[in-house]
Amino acid sequence: MRYNTAEIMDRGMACLVEKLGIVEAEHFISVILRESFDYTKWQREHFDNVDPDEFLETAYVYDDTHPIR
């Protein structure tokens, strides 16, 4: 299922608020906007050395414990 931009923003903000609370979610957004954040670089730094099977297993466990329905 593909979401439009407004739906993605709503769902993303809801996730941030759920996990961080409203104040920290706003703080996170302000940091992202203020910093020159390169998502591709961050992704490479965090995932390039992860074993693909380990990554897949972690994703399956996460999916089982965090269903979005």
N, C-alpha and C positions, 0 to 999 in steps of 0.2 A: 504494500500500500504506500502510495506517495502522498505526502502532505504538502499543502501550500505553505507559503512563507509565514502567514499569520498563525497557522496551526503549529508549525515547527516552533515559532517563537513562544506561543502559549505553552506547549508541552515542555519545551526547554526550561522556561521560567518556572513552571510547576515543579520540575525535577530539582532545580536549584533550591527553590524555597523548601521543598520537602526535606532535602538532605542538609541544607545549610541554615535554614531559617531566613526570613525576609531581609534582615539587616546584612548578614553575610552574603546572601545572594546578590544584593545590590552592590556590596563591596567588591565581589568577584567581577561583576560586570564593569564596574568603574576601573578596575585594574586592567582588564582585557582591553578596554577602550583607550586607556592611557598609555599602556605599554605597546611597543612594536612587537606584537605577538605573532610568531610564525608557526602556525599549526603544523605544517609539514615538517619543519625542523623538530618541533616538540615530539611529533609522532615518531620520527626516525630515532630520536634519542631514547625513547621509551620502548619501542617495539622491534627495532632492528636485531637485537640480540636475543629475542625471545624465541624459543623453540616453537615451530608451527603447531606441533601436536599439543604442547602445553597451552598455547594460546587458545586453540580450538576447545580443549577440555575446559579451560577457565570460562570461555564464552558459553559453553553448554550449561555449566553449573550456574552461571549468572542468569541465563535465560530461564532455567528451571526455578530459580528462587526470586526472580524479579519479573514476573509476567506482566506485560502491558496488554490489557484487554479492555 
